[in-house]
Amino acid sequence: MSYGKKVWIFPDAELPPAGVNAIPGHESVIITNVSNETAQVKFTLIYTDKEPVSFMAEVAPMRVRCLRSNKPEDFGACTAVAEEQYALMLESNVPIVAQYGRAEPRTVAFYTTPGYCE
């Protein structure tokens, strides 16, 4: 039995500012791969006012991986800019489960949301 989907879309992504509260502002995408092969995941960032950009990430079999949008080691040249609105599309070679999370210092909140999947 396989779990997950190969395409995930998160329409509301935005790296919050660093913040002055106890919760530092950040956002992340958490991917779980319960298959027996490595997930090759293409991330595409879709913006309101510029062309989309993409990068690849891997998630090992039977593992979870958290990628922070403000970490160049996770997002590479696509590292997010604070307060810039964009959407994320994930396309994987194997079914995965994906979730988006944001620590929002402007309202002192942390929330996660599942995306739309196909």
PDB file as gemmi writes it, atoms N, CA and C in Angstrom:
CRYST1    1.000    1.000    1.000  90.00  90.00  90.00 P 1                      
ATOM      1  N   MET A   1       0.845  -1.184   0.000  1.00  0.00           N  
ATOM      2  CA  MET A   1       0.000   0.000   0.000  1.00  0.00           C  
ATOM      3  C   MET A   1       0.886   1.241   0.000  1.00  0.00           C  
ATOM      4  N   SER A   2       0.520   2.210  -0.817  1.00  0.00           N  
ATOM      5  CA  SER A   2       1.301   3.454  -0.821  1.00  0.00           C  
ATOM      6  C   SER A   2       0.472   4.567  -0.181  1.00  0.00           C  
ATOM      7  N   TYR A   3       1.169   5.435   0.513  1.00  0.00           N  
ATOM      8  CA  TYR A   3       0.532   6.566   1.178  1.00  0.00           C  
ATOM      9  C   TYR A   3       1.065   7.843   0.572  1.00  0.00           C  
ATOM     10  N   GLY A   4       0.226   8.848   0.492  1.00  0.00           N  
ATOM     11  CA  GLY A   4       0.653  10.147   0.007  1.00  0.00           C  
ATOM     12  C   GLY A   4       0.255  10.394  -1.429  1.00  0.00           C  
ATOM     13  N   LYS A   5       0.736  11.502  -1.935  1.00  0.00           N  
ATOM     14  CA  LYS A   5       0.458  11.945  -3.307  1.00  0.00           C  
ATOM     15  C   LYS A   5       1.757  12.452  -3.924  1.00  0.00           C  
ATOM     16  N   LYS A   6       1.766  12.546  -5.251  1.00  0.00           N  
ATOM     17  CA  LYS A   6       2.975  12.983  -5.954  1.00  0.00           C  
ATOM     18  C   LYS A   6       3.042  14.481  -6.187  1.00  0.00           C  
ATOM     19  N   VAL A   7       1.910  15.188  -6.113  1.00  0.00           N  
ATOM     20  CA  VAL A   7       1.893  16.640  -6.316  1.00  0.00           C  
ATOM     21  C   VAL A   7       1.195  17.295  -5.127  1.00  0.00           C  
ATOM     22  N   TRP A   8       1.853  18.306  -4.565  1.00  0.00           N  
ATOM     23  CA  TRP A   8       1.303  19.085  -3.452  1.00  0.00           C  
ATOM     24  C   TRP A   8       1.439  20.561  -3.775  1.00  0.00           C  
ATOM     25  N   ILE A   9       0.410  21.345  -3.451  1.00  0.00           N  
ATOM     26  CA  ILE A   9       0.455  22.792  -3.668  1.00  0.00           C  
ATOM     27  C   ILE A   9       0.062  23.507  -2.376  1.00  0.00           C  
ATOM     28  N   PHE A  10       0.887  24.482  -2.020  1.00  0.00           N  
ATOM     29  CA  PHE A  10       0.634  25.337  -0.863  1.00  0.00           C  
ATOM     30  C   PHE A  10       0.496  26.764  -1.381  1.00  0.00           C  
ATOM     31  N   PRO A  11      -0.728  27.288  -1.476  1.00  0.00           N  
ATOM     32  CA  PRO A  11      -0.941  28.579  -2.124  1.00  0.00           C  
ATOM     33  C   PRO A  11      -0.548  29.794  -1.288  1.00  0.00           C  
ATOM     34  N   ASP A  12      -0.363  29.638   0.023  1.00  0.00           N  
ATOM     35  CA  ASP A  12      -0.086  30.800   0.875  1.00  0.00           C  
ATOM     36  C   ASP A  12       1.231  30.609   1.605  1.00  0.00           C  
ATOM     37  N   ALA A  13       2.322  30.971   0.949  1.00  0.00           N  
ATOM     38  CA  ALA A  13       3.633  30.922   1.591  1.00  0.00           C  
ATOM     39  C   ALA A  13       4.169  32.344   1.699  1.00  0.00           C  
ATOM     40  N   GLU A  14       4.812  32.607   2.817  1.00  0.00           N  
ATOM     41  CA  GLU A  14       5.428  33.916   3.037  1.00  0.00           C  
ATOM     42  C   GLU A  14       6.324  33.795   4.257  1.00  0.00           C  
ATOM     43  N   LEU A  15       7.605  34.032   4.070  1.00  0.00           N  
ATOM     44  CA  LEU A  15       8.532  34.026   5.191  1.00  0.00           C  
ATOM     45  C   LEU A  15       8.252  35.249   6.053  1.00  0.00           C  
ATOM     46  N   PRO A  16       7.817  35.046   7.309  1.00  0.00           N  
ATOM     47  CA  PRO A  16       7.551  36.215   8.157  1.00  0.00           C  
ATOM     48  C   PRO A  16       8.853  36.895   8.577  1.00  0.00           C  
ATOM     49  N   PRO A  17       8.762  38.133   9.073  1.00  0.00           N  
ATOM     50  CA  PRO A  17       9.973  38.814   9.537  1.00  0.00           C  
ATOM     51  C   PRO A  17      10.557  38.088  10.745  1.00  0.00           C  
ATOM     52  N   ALA A  18      11.783  38.426  11.074  1.00  0.00           N  
ATOM     53  CA  ALA A  18      12.485  37.744  12.167  1.00  0.00           C  
ATOM     54  C   ALA A  18      11.714  37.800  13.481  1.00  0.00           C  
ATOM     55  N   GLY A  19      11.060  38.895  13.772  1.00  0.00           N  
ATOM     56  CA  GLY A  19      10.236  38.998  14.977  1.00  0.00           C  
ATOM     57  C   GLY A  19      11.005  39.457  16.189  1.00  0.00           C  
ATOM     58  N   VAL A  20      10.264  39.941  17.147  1.00  0.00           N  
ATOM     59  CA  VAL A  20      10.842  40.405  18.403  1.00  0.00           C  
ATOM     60  C   VAL A  20      10.257  39.627  19.574  1.00  0.00           C  
ATOM     61  N   ASN A  21       9.377  38.702  19.294  1.00  0.00           N  
ATOM     62  CA  ASN A  21       8.723  37.928  20.342  1.00  0.00           C  
ATOM     63  C   ASN A  21       9.491  36.642  20.619  1.00  0.00           C  
ATOM     64  N   ALA A  22       8.939  35.828  21.484  1.00  0.00           N  
ATOM     65  CA  ALA A  22       9.577  34.567  21.856  1.00  0.00           C  
ATOM     66  C   ALA A  22       9.665  33.596  20.684  1.00  0.00           C  
ATOM     67  N   ILE A  23       8.774  33.737  19.718  1.00  0.00           N  
ATOM     68  CA  ILE A  23       8.779  32.843  18.558  1.00  0.00           C  
ATOM     69  C   ILE A  23       9.512  33.539  17.417  1.00  0.00           C  
ATOM     70  N   PRO A  24      10.675  33.010  17.005  1.00  0.00           N  
ATOM     71  CA  PRO A  24      11.328  33.622  15.853  1.00  0.00           C  
ATOM     72  C   PRO A  24      10.552  33.299  14.582  1.00  0.00           C  
ATOM     73  N   GLY A  25      10.408  34.267  13.693  1.00  0.00           N  
ATOM     74  CA  GLY A  25       9.673  34.035  12.461  1.00  0.00           C  
ATOM     75  C   GLY A  25      10.401  33.066  11.547  1.00  0.00           C  
ATOM     76  N   HIS A  26       9.684  32.065  11.072  1.00  0.00           N  
ATOM     77  CA  HIS A  26      10.236  31.143  10.075  1.00  0.00           C  
ATOM     78  C   HIS A  26       9.104  30.363   9.436  1.00  0.00           C  
ATOM     79  N   GLU A  27       9.420  29.692   8.338  1.00  0.00           N  
ATOM     80  CA  GLU A  27       8.469  28.787   7.703  1.00  0.00           C  
ATOM     81  C   GLU A  27       9.234  27.561   7.231  1.00  0.00           C  
ATOM     82  N   SER A  28       8.498  26.461   7.073  1.00  0.00           N  
ATOM     83  CA  SER A  28       9.134  25.223   6.649  1.00  0.00           C  
ATOM     84  C   SER A  28       8.143  24.334   5.912  1.00  0.00           C  
ATOM     85  N   VAL A  29       8.697  23.424   5.140  1.00  0.00           N  
ATOM     86  CA  VAL A  29       7.922  22.381   4.487  1.00  0.00           C  
ATOM     87  C   VAL A  29       8.426  21.069   5.057  1.00  0.00           C  
ATOM     88  N   ILE A  30       7.503  20.260   5.557  1.00  0.00           N  
ATOM     89  CA  ILE A  30       7.846  18.978   6.148  1.00  0.00           C  
ATOM     90  C   ILE A  30       7.338  17.887   5.214  1.00  0.00           C  
ATOM     91  N   ILE A  31       8.246  16.991   4.826  1.00  0.00           N  
ATOM     92  CA  ILE A  31       7.906  15.925   3.882  1.00  0.00           C  
ATOM     93  C   ILE A  31       8.170  14.581   4.540  1.00  0.00           C  
ATOM     94  N   THR A  32       7.188  13.688   4.446  1.00  0.00           N  
ATOM     95  CA  THR A  32       7.356  12.319   4.921  1.00  0.00           C  
ATOM     96  C   THR A  32       7.316  11.384   3.723  1.00  0.00           C  
ATOM     97  N   ASN A  33       8.321  10.530   3.642  1.00  0.00           N  
ATOM     98  CA  ASN A  33       8.413   9.549   2.561  1.00  0.00           C  
ATOM     99  C   ASN A  33       8.326   8.159   3.184  1.00  0.00           C  
ATOM    100  N   VAL A  34       7.191   7.480   3.010  1.00  0.00           N  
ATOM    101  CA  VAL A  34       7.037   6.133   3.563  1.00  0.00           C  
ATOM    102  C   VAL A  34       7.213   5.050   2.499  1.00  0.00           C  
ATOM    103  N   SER A  35       7.769   5.424   1.353  1.00  0.00           N  
ATOM    104  CA  SER A  35       8.034   4.432   0.305  1.00  0.00           C  
ATOM    105  C   SER A  35       9.399   3.777   0.545  1.00  0.00           C  
ATOM    106  N   ASN A  36       9.719   2.826  -0.285  1.00  0.00           N  
ATOM    107  CA  ASN A  36      10.998   2.123  -0.187  1.00  0.00           C  
ATOM    108  C   ASN A  36      12.068   2.705  -1.091  1.00  0.00           C  
ATOM    109  N   GLU A  37      11.775   3.840  -1.739  1.00  0.00           N  
ATOM    110  CA  GLU A  37      12.794   4.480  -2.569  1.00  0.00           C  
ATOM    111  C   GLU A  37      12.888   5.964  -2.234  1.00  0.00           C  
ATOM    112  N   THR A  38      14.022   6.546  -2.576  1.00  0.00           N  
ATOM    113  CA  THR A  38      14.260   7.958  -2.298  1.00  0.00           C  
ATOM    114  C   THR A  38      13.285   8.827  -3.093  1.00  0.00           C  
ATOM    115  N   ALA A  39      12.690   9.782  -2.420  1.00  0.00           N  
ATOM    116  CA  ALA A  39      11.818  10.744  -3.093  1.00  0.00           C  
ATOM    117  C   ALA A  39      12.678  11.861  -3.669  1.00  0.00           C  
ATOM    118  N   GLN A  40      12.538  12.075  -4.974  1.00  0.00           N  
ATOM    119  CA  GLN A  40      13.174  13.202  -5.657  1.00  0.00           C  
ATOM    120  C   GLN A  40      12.081  14.255  -5.794  1.00  0.00           C  
ATOM    121  N   VAL A  41      12.178  15.320  -5.022  1.00  0.00           N  
ATOM    122  CA  VAL A  41      11.098  16.305  -4.949  1.00  0.00           C  
ATOM    123  C   VAL A  41      11.538  17.609  -5.612  1.00  0.00           C  
ATOM    124  N   LYS A  42      10.775  18.015  -6.622  1.00  0.00           N  
ATOM    125  CA  LYS A  42      11.013  19.303  -7.282  1.00  0.00           C  
ATOM    126  C   LYS A  42      10.133  20.347  -6.601  1.00  0.00           C  
ATOM    127  N   PHE A  43      10.755  21.380  -6.063  1.00  0.00           N  
ATOM    128  CA  PHE A  43      10.060  22.517  -5.470  1.00  0.00           C  
ATOM    129  C   PHE A  43       9.985  23.611  -6.525  1.00  0.00           C  
ATOM    130  N   THR A  44       8.811  24.146  -6.772  1.00  0.00           N  
ATOM    131  CA  THR A  44       8.661  25.309  -7.643  1.00  0.00           C  
ATOM    132  C   THR A  44       8.013  26.418  -6.827  1.00  0.00           C  
ATOM    133  N   LEU A  45       8.667  27.565  -6.776  1.00  0.00           N  
ATOM    134  CA  LEU A  45       8.142  28.739  -6.084  1.00  0.00           C  
ATOM    135  C   LEU A  45       7.492  29.628  -7.133  1.00  0.00           C  
ATOM    136  N   ILE A  46       6.226  29.953  -6.916  1.00  0.00           N  
ATOM    137  CA  ILE A  46       5.431  30.743  -7.861  1.00  0.00           C  
ATOM    138  C   ILE A  46       5.123  32.087  -7.197  1.00  0.00           C  
ATOM    139  N   TYR A  47       5.538  33.169  -7.843  1.00  0.00           N  
ATOM    140  CA  TYR A  47       5.440  34.503  -7.254  1.00  0.00           C  
ATOM    141  C   TYR A  47       4.305  35.324  -7.863  1.00  0.00           C  
ATOM    142  N   THR A  48       3.997  36.418  -7.211  1.00  0.00           N  
ATOM    143  CA  THR A  48       2.971  37.328  -7.715  1.00  0.00           C  
ATOM    144  C   THR A  48       3.502  38.211  -8.843  1.00  0.00           C  
ATOM    145  N   ASP A  49       4.814  38.480  -8.848  1.00  0.00           N  
ATOM    146  CA  ASP A  49       5.332  39.496  -9.778  1.00  0.00           C  
ATOM    147  C   ASP A  49       6.638  39.127 -10.478  1.00  0.00           C  
ATOM    148  N   LYS A  50       7.033  37.842 -10.444  1.00  0.00           N  
ATOM    149  CA  LYS A  50       8.230  37.428 -11.172  1.00  0.00           C  
ATOM    150  C   LYS A  50       8.101  35.964 -11.572  1.00  0.00           C  
ATOM    151  N   GLU A  51       8.997  35.529 -12.427  1.00  0.00           N  
ATOM    152  CA  GLU A  51       8.940  34.171 -12.954  1.00  0.00           C  
ATOM    153  C   GLU A  51       9.201  33.125 -11.861  1.00  0.00           C  
ATOM    154  N   PRO A  52       8.582  31.949 -11.982  1.00  0.00           N  
ATOM    155  CA  PRO A  52       8.820  30.869 -11.016  1.00  0.00           C  
ATOM    156  C   PRO A  52      10.281  30.413 -11.031  1.00  0.00           C  
ATOM    157  N   VAL A  53      10.727  29.885  -9.896  1.00  0.00           N  
ATOM    158  CA  VAL A  53      12.053  29.279  -9.772  1.00  0.00           C  
ATOM    159  C   VAL A  53      11.888  27.903  -9.149  1.00  0.00           C  
ATOM    160  N   SER A  54      12.840  27.004  -9.442  1.00  0.00           N  
ATOM    161  CA  SER A  54      12.734  25.626  -8.949  1.00  0.00           C  
ATOM    162  C   SER A  54      14.056  25.130  -8.396  1.00  0.00           C  
ATOM    163  N   PHE A  55      13.964  24.134  -7.528  1.00  0.00           N  
ATOM    164  CA  PHE A  55      15.131  23.410  -7.032  1.00  0.00           C  
ATOM    165  C   PHE A  55      14.698  22.005  -6.652  1.00  0.00           C  
ATOM    166  N   MET A  56      15.651  21.117  -6.473  1.00  0.00           N  
ATOM    167  CA  MET A  56      15.383  19.722  -6.130  1.00  0.00           C  
ATOM    168  C   MET A  56      15.823  19.438  -4.695  1.00  0.00           C  
ATOM    169  N   ALA A  57      15.097  18.530  -4.039  1.00  0.00           N  
ATOM    170  CA  ALA A  57      15.463  18.043  -2.715  1.00  0.00           C  
ATOM    171  C   ALA A  57      15.167  16.551  -2.662  1.00  0.00           C  
ATOM    172  N   GLU A  58      15.882  15.832  -1.824  1.00  0.00           N  
ATOM    173  CA  GLU A  58      15.665  14.400  -1.654  1.00  0.00           C  
ATOM    174  C   GLU A  58      15.185  14.101  -0.246  1.00  0.00           C  
ATOM    175  N   VAL A  59      14.348  13.078  -0.154  1.00  0.00           N  
ATOM    176  CA  VAL A  59      13.930  12.556   1.148  1.00  0.00           C  
ATOM    177  C   VAL A  59      14.144  11.047   1.085  1.00  0.00           C  
ATOM    178  N   ALA A  60      14.958  10.542   1.968  1.00  0.00           N  
ATOM    179  CA  ALA A  60      15.304   9.121   1.973  1.00  0.00           C  
ATOM    180  C   ALA A  60      14.069   8.258   2.253  1.00  0.00           C  
ATOM    181  N   PRO A  61      14.134   6.980   1.890  1.00  0.00           N  
ATOM    182  CA  PRO A  61      13.013   6.074   2.170  1.00  0.00           C  
ATOM    183  C   PRO A  61      12.722   5.988   3.671  1.00  0.00           C  
ATOM    184  N   MET A  62      11.454   5.938   4.014  1.00  0.00           N  
ATOM    185  CA  MET A  62      11.003   5.805   5.407  1.00  0.00           C  
ATOM    186  C   MET A  62      11.611   6.864   6.326  1.00  0.00           C  
ATOM    187  N   ARG A  63      11.648   8.105   5.809  1.00  0.00           N  
ATOM    188  CA  ARG A  63      12.205   9.221   6.576  1.00  0.00           C  
ATOM    189  C   ARG A  63      11.306  10.446   6.453  1.00  0.00           C  
ATOM    190  N   VAL A  64      11.540  11.392   7.358  1.00  0.00           N  
ATOM    191  CA  VAL A  64      10.886  12.700   7.308  1.00  0.00           C  
ATOM    192  C   VAL A  64      11.982  13.745   7.169  1.00  0.00           C  
ATOM    193  N   ARG A  65      11.673  14.822   6.447  1.00  0.00           N  
ATOM    194  CA  ARG A  65      12.644  15.901   6.273  1.00  0.00           C  
ATOM    195  C   ARG A  65      11.928  17.234   6.380  1.00  0.00           C  
ATOM    196  N   CYS A  66      12.536  18.139   7.120  1.00  0.00           N  
ATOM    197  CA  CYS A  66      12.015  19.488   7.290  1.00  0.00           C  
ATOM    198  C   CYS A  66      12.950  20.437   6.563  1.00  0.00           C  
ATOM    199  N   LEU A  67      12.399  21.204   5.626  1.00  0.00           N  
ATOM    200  CA  LEU A  67      13.190  22.175   4.870  1.00  0.00           C  
ATOM    201  C   LEU A  67      12.716  23.575   5.236  1.00  0.00           C  
ATOM    202  N   ARG A  68      13.618  24.383   5.755  1.00  0.00           N  
ATOM    203  CA  ARG A  68      13.300  25.750   6.153  1.00  0.00           C  
ATOM    204  C   ARG A  68      13.580  26.692   4.993  1.00  0.00           C  
ATOM    205  N   SER A  69      12.610  27.538   4.671  1.00  0.00           N  
ATOM    206  CA  SER A  69      12.734  28.413   3.503  1.00  0.00           C  
ATOM    207  C   SER A  69      13.789  29.501   3.675  1.00  0.00           C  
ATOM    208  N   ASN A  70      14.185  29.791   4.908  1.00  0.00           N  
ATOM    209  CA  ASN A  70      15.195  30.825   5.144  1.00  0.00           C  
ATOM    210  C   ASN A  70      16.599  30.246   5.285  1.00  0.00           C  
ATOM    211  N   LYS A  71      16.747  28.954   5.039  1.00  0.00           N  
ATOM    212  CA  LYS A  71      18.053  28.294   5.162  1.00  0.00           C  
ATOM    213  C   LYS A  71      18.596  27.955   3.777  1.00  0.00           C  
ATOM    214  N   PRO A  72      19.694  28.589   3.361  1.00  0.00           N  
ATOM    215  CA  PRO A  72      20.271  28.274   2.055  1.00  0.00           C  
ATOM    216  C   PRO A  72      20.626  26.793   1.903  1.00  0.00           C  
ATOM    217  N   GLU A  73      20.969  26.123   2.983  1.00  0.00           N  
ATOM    218  CA  GLU A  73      21.284  24.691   2.896  1.00  0.00           C  
ATOM    219  C   GLU A  73      20.050  23.855   2.556  1.00  0.00           C  
ATOM    220  N   ASP A  74      18.845  24.404   2.750  1.00  0.00           N  
ATOM    221  CA  ASP A  74      17.607  23.719   2.395  1.00  0.00           C  
ATOM    222  C   ASP A  74      17.034  24.211   1.066  1.00  0.00           C  
ATOM    223  N   PHE A  75      16.945  25.541   0.875  1.00  0.00           N  
ATOM    224  CA  PHE A  75      16.302  26.120  -0.301  1.00  0.00           C  
ATOM    225  C   PHE A  75      17.296  26.642  -1.343  1.00  0.00           C  
ATOM    226  N   GLY A  76      18.589  26.596  -1.053  1.00  0.00           N  
ATOM    227  CA  GLY A  76      19.605  27.007  -2.022  1.00  0.00           C  
ATOM    228  C   GLY A  76      19.398  28.422  -2.530  1.00  0.00           C  
ATOM    229  N   ALA A  77      19.524  28.582  -3.852  1.00  0.00           N  
ATOM    230  CA  ALA A  77      19.363  29.899  -4.475  1.00  0.00           C  
ATOM    231  C   ALA A  77      17.930  30.410  -4.372  1.00  0.00           C  
ATOM    232  N   CYS A  78      16.995  29.556  -3.957  1.00  0.00           N  
ATOM    233  CA  CYS A  78      15.577  29.942  -3.836  1.00  0.00           C  
ATOM    234  C   CYS A  78      15.215  30.365  -2.413  1.00  0.00           C  
ATOM    235  N   THR A  79      16.219  30.589  -1.564  1.00  0.00           N  
ATOM    236  CA  THR A  79      15.956  30.989  -0.182  1.00  0.00           C  
ATOM    237  C   THR A  79      14.983  32.162  -0.157  1.00  0.00           C  
ATOM    238  N   ALA A  80      13.961  32.051   0.673  1.00  0.00           N  
ATOM    239  CA  ALA A  80      12.879  33.038   0.713  1.00  0.00           C  
ATOM    240  C   ALA A  80      13.349  34.390   1.240  1.00  0.00           C  
ATOM    241  N   VAL A  81      12.660  35.424   0.789  1.00  0.00           N  
ATOM    242  CA  VAL A  81      12.860  36.790   1.250  1.00  0.00           C  
ATOM    243  C   VAL A  81      11.703  37.114   2.185  1.00  0.00           C  
ATOM    244  N   ALA A  82      11.994  37.691   3.340  1.00  0.00           N  
ATOM    245  CA  ALA A  82      10.955  37.989   4.326  1.00  0.00           C  
ATOM    246  C   ALA A  82       9.840  38.836   3.723  1.00  0.00           C  
ATOM    247  N   GLU A  83       8.617  38.433   4.025  1.00  0.00           N  
ATOM    248  CA  GLU A  83       7.384  39.132   3.652  1.00  0.00           C  
ATOM    249  C   GLU A  83       7.111  39.172   2.139  1.00  0.00           C  
ATOM    250  N   GLU A  84       7.707  38.259   1.385  1.00  0.00           N  
ATOM    251  CA  GLU A  84       7.418  38.146  -0.044  1.00  0.00           C  
ATOM    252  C   GLU A  84       6.415  37.013  -0.251  1.00  0.00           C  
ATOM    253  N   GLN A  85       5.296  37.332  -0.848  1.00  0.00           N  
ATOM    254  CA  GLN A  85       4.225  36.355  -1.076  1.00  0.00           C  
ATOM    255  C   GLN A  85       4.593  35.421  -2.225  1.00  0.00           C  
ATOM    256  N   TYR A  86       4.383  34.123  -2.019  1.00  0.00           N  
ATOM    257  CA  TYR A  86       4.586  33.149  -3.076  1.00  0.00           C  
ATOM    258  C   TYR A  86       3.770  31.899  -2.769  1.00  0.00           C  
ATOM    259  N   ALA A  87       3.716  31.003  -3.723  1.00  0.00           N  
ATOM    260  CA  ALA A  87       3.083  29.698  -3.538  1.00  0.00           C  
ATOM    261  C   ALA A  87       4.147  28.640  -3.799  1.00  0.00           C  
ATOM    262  N   LEU A  88       3.921  27.449  -3.259  1.00  0.00           N  
ATOM    263  CA  LEU A  88       4.849  26.343  -3.448  1.00  0.00           C  
ATOM    264  C   LEU A  88       4.150  25.188  -4.149  1.00  0.00           C  
ATOM    265  N   MET A  89       4.837  24.601  -5.129  1.00  0.00           N  
ATOM    266  CA  MET A  89       4.355  23.368  -5.737  1.00  0.00           C  
ATOM    267  C   MET A  89       5.458  22.326  -5.575  1.00  0.00           C  
ATOM    268  N   LEU A  90       5.095  21.166  -5.048  1.00  0.00           N  
ATOM    269  CA  LEU A  90       6.024  20.062  -4.885  1.00  0.00           C  
ATOM    270  C   LEU A  90       5.609  18.942  -5.828  1.00  0.00           C  
ATOM    271  N   GLU A  91       6.562  18.414  -6.595  1.00  0.00           N  
ATOM    272  CA  GLU A  91       6.312  17.295  -7.494  1.00  0.00           C  
ATOM    273  C   GLU A  91       7.332  16.213  -7.187  1.00  0.00           C  
ATOM    274  N   SER A  92       6.851  15.008  -6.866  1.00  0.00           N  
ATOM    275  CA  SER A  92       7.721  13.923  -6.432  1.00  0.00           C  
ATOM    276  C   SER A  92       7.599  12.706  -7.348  1.00  0.00           C  
ATOM    277  N   ASN A  93       8.663  11.950  -7.436  1.00  0.00           N  
ATOM    278  CA  ASN A  93       8.657  10.715  -8.216  1.00  0.00           C  
ATOM    279  C   ASN A  93       7.923   9.581  -7.503  1.00  0.00           C  
ATOM    280  N   VAL A  94       7.769   9.679  -6.185  1.00  0.00           N  
ATOM    281  CA  VAL A  94       7.030   8.691  -5.397  1.00  0.00           C  
ATOM    282  C   VAL A  94       6.016   9.429  -4.523  1.00  0.00           C  
ATOM    283  N   PRO A  95       4.960   8.772  -4.084  1.00  0.00           N  
ATOM    284  CA  PRO A  95       4.002   9.454  -3.203  1.00  0.00           C  
ATOM    285  C   PRO A  95       4.673   9.897  -1.897  1.00  0.00           C  
ATOM    286  N   ILE A  96       4.371  11.119  -1.485  1.00  0.00           N  
ATOM    287  CA  ILE A  96       4.859  11.688  -0.229  1.00  0.00           C  
ATOM    288  C   ILE A  96       3.687  12.342   0.496  1.00  0.00           C  
ATOM    289  N   VAL A  97       3.879  12.649   1.760  1.00  0.00           N  
ATOM    290  CA  VAL A  97       2.934  13.467   2.513  1.00  0.00           C  
ATOM    291  C   VAL A  97       3.672  14.755   2.854  1.00  0.00           C  
ATOM    292  N   ALA A  98       3.050  15.905   2.562  1.00  0.00           N  
ATOM    293  CA  ALA A  98       3.711  17.193   2.769  1.00  0.00           C  
ATOM    294  C   ALA A  98       2.826  18.109   3.612  1.00  0.00           C  
ATOM    295  N   GLN A  99       3.498  18.958   4.364  1.00  0.00           N  
ATOM    296  CA  GLN A  99       2.816  19.900   5.245  1.00  0.00           C  
ATOM    297  C   GLN A  99       3.628  21.185   5.274  1.00  0.00           C  
ATOM    298  N   TYR A 100       2.938  22.310   5.374  1.00  0.00           N  
ATOM    299  CA  TYR A 100       3.585  23.616   5.463  1.00  0.00           C  
ATOM    300  C   TYR A 100       3.394  24.145   6.873  1.00  0.00           C  
ATOM    301  N   GLY A 101       4.435  24.753   7.437  1.00  0.00           N  
ATOM    302  CA  GLY A 101       4.333  25.341   8.764  1.00  0.00           C  
ATOM    303  C   GLY A 101       4.931  26.729   8.792  1.00  0.00           C  
ATOM    304  N   ARG A 102       4.345  27.595   9.600  1.00  0.00           N  
ATOM    305  CA  ARG A 102       4.847  28.968   9.731  1.00  0.00           C  
ATOM    306  C   ARG A 102       4.799  29.380  11.195  1.00  0.00           C  
ATOM    307  N   ALA A 103       5.917  29.915  11.686  1.00  0.00           N  
ATOM    308  CA  ALA A 103       5.958  30.561  12.996  1.00  0.00           C  
ATOM    309  C   ALA A 103       5.806  32.049  12.729  1.00  0.00           C  
ATOM    310  N   GLU A 104       4.717  32.598  13.188  1.00  0.00           N  
ATOM    311  CA  GLU A 104       4.323  33.964  12.846  1.00  0.00           C  
ATOM    312  C   GLU A 104       4.499  34.880  14.057  1.00  0.00           C  
ATOM    313  N   PRO A 105       5.596  35.659  14.110  1.00  0.00           N  
ATOM    314  CA  PRO A 105       5.838  36.508  15.280  1.00  0.00           C  
ATOM    315  C   PRO A 105       4.926  37.722  15.361  1.00  0.00           C  
ATOM    316  N   ARG A 106       4.286  38.108  14.242  1.00  0.00           N  
ATOM    317  CA  ARG A 106       3.411  39.288  14.271  1.00  0.00           C  
ATOM    318  C   ARG A 106       2.163  39.027  15.103  1.00  0.00           C  
ATOM    319  N   THR A 107       1.778  37.755  15.203  1.00  0.00           N  
ATOM    320  CA  THR A 107       0.610  37.394  16.014  1.00  0.00           C  
ATOM    321  C   THR A 107       0.979  36.379  17.090  1.00  0.00           C  
ATOM    322  N   VAL A 108       2.253  36.090  17.233  1.00  0.00           N  
ATOM    323  CA  VAL A 108       2.770  35.095  18.174  1.00  0.00           C  
ATOM    324  C   VAL A 108       2.004  33.775  18.021  1.00  0.00           C  
ATOM    325  N   ALA A 109       2.135  33.193  16.850  1.00  0.00           N  
ATOM    326  CA  ALA A 109       1.423  31.945  16.560  1.00  0.00           C  
ATOM    327  C   ALA A 109       2.303  31.019  15.735  1.00  0.00           C  
ATOM    328  N   PHE A 110       2.021  29.735  15.839  1.00  0.00           N  
ATOM    329  CA  PHE A 110       2.642  28.741  14.969  1.00  0.00           C  
ATOM    330  C   PHE A 110       1.512  27.895  14.415  1.00  0.00           C  
ATOM    331  N   TYR A 111       1.508  27.713  13.120  1.00  0.00           N  
ATOM    332  CA  TYR A 111       0.468  26.871  12.546  1.00  0.00           C  
ATOM    333  C   TYR A 111       1.027  26.041  11.406  1.00  0.00           C  
ATOM    334  N   THR A 112       0.336  24.951  11.140  1.00  0.00           N  
ATOM    335  CA  THR A 112       0.681  24.093  10.014  1.00  0.00           C  
ATOM    336  C   THR A 112      -0.575  23.871   9.206  1.00  0.00           C  
ATOM    337  N   THR A 113      -0.382  23.517   7.949  1.00  0.00           N  
ATOM    338  CA  THR A 113      -1.518  23.250   7.087  1.00  0.00           C  
ATOM    339  C   THR A 113      -1.137  22.213   6.047  1.00  0.00           C  
ATOM    340  N   PRO A 114      -2.030  21.297   5.781  1.00  0.00           N  
ATOM    341  CA  PRO A 114      -1.783  20.395   4.637  1.00  0.00           C  
ATOM    342  C   PRO A 114      -2.067  21.177   3.364  1.00  0.00           C  
ATOM    343  N   GLY A 115      -1.453  20.776   2.291  1.00  0.00           N  
ATOM    344  CA  GLY A 115      -1.677  21.436   1.008  1.00  0.00           C  
ATOM    345  C   GLY A 115      -2.722  20.725   0.186  1.00  0.00           C  
ATOM    346  N   TYR A 116      -2.978  21.243  -0.975  1.00  0.00           N  
ATOM    347  CA  TYR A 116      -3.825  20.575  -1.959  1.00  0.00           C  
ATOM    348  C   TYR A 116      -2.949  19.519  -2.606  1.00  0.00           C  
ATOM    349  N   CYS A 117      -3.483  18.336  -2.825  1.00  0.00           N  
ATOM    350  CA  CYS A 117      -2.672  17.276  -3.416  1.00  0.00           C  
ATOM    351  C   CYS A 117      -3.426  16.555  -4.520  1.00  0.00           C  
ATOM    352  N   GLU A 118      -2.675  16.004  -5.456  1.00  0.00           N  
ATOM    353  CA  GLU A 118      -3.204  15.228  -6.570  1.00  0.00           C  
ATOM    354  C   GLU A 118      -2.551  13.871  -6.574  1.00  0.00           C  
TER     355      GLU A 118                                                      
END                                                                             
